[in-house]
Amino acid sequence: MSDLFENDRNYVLGDPELNLIGDRDKLAQWRHKKIGPAYYKLGRKIIYRGTDLNAWAALHRCDPAVIPHQ
């Protein structure tokens, strides 16, 4: 799978690319619940690394061709 995000880039809230995984409110809910992608909080600024976003997206990939164990 090709990466959804540039690995060597930092993303901040307001970057349109972040909308691929959720809007600003959804990302805030995930940070509060500690279930979203890894991030840095520097003062009031939230920063997501492209490598962390790609890793998180890969963990949440669903493949309908794979039959889950029952």
HELIX and SHEET records of a PDB file:
HELIX    1   1 PRO A   16  LEU A   20  5                                   5    
HELIX    2   2 ARG A   24  LYS A   33  1                                  10    
HELIX    3   3 GLY A   50  LEU A   59  1                                  10    
SHEET    1   A 3 ASN A  10  VAL A  12  0                                        
SHEET    2   A 3 LYS A  45  ARG A  49 -1                                        
SHEET    3   A 3 TYR A  40  LEU A  42 -1                                        
END                                                                             
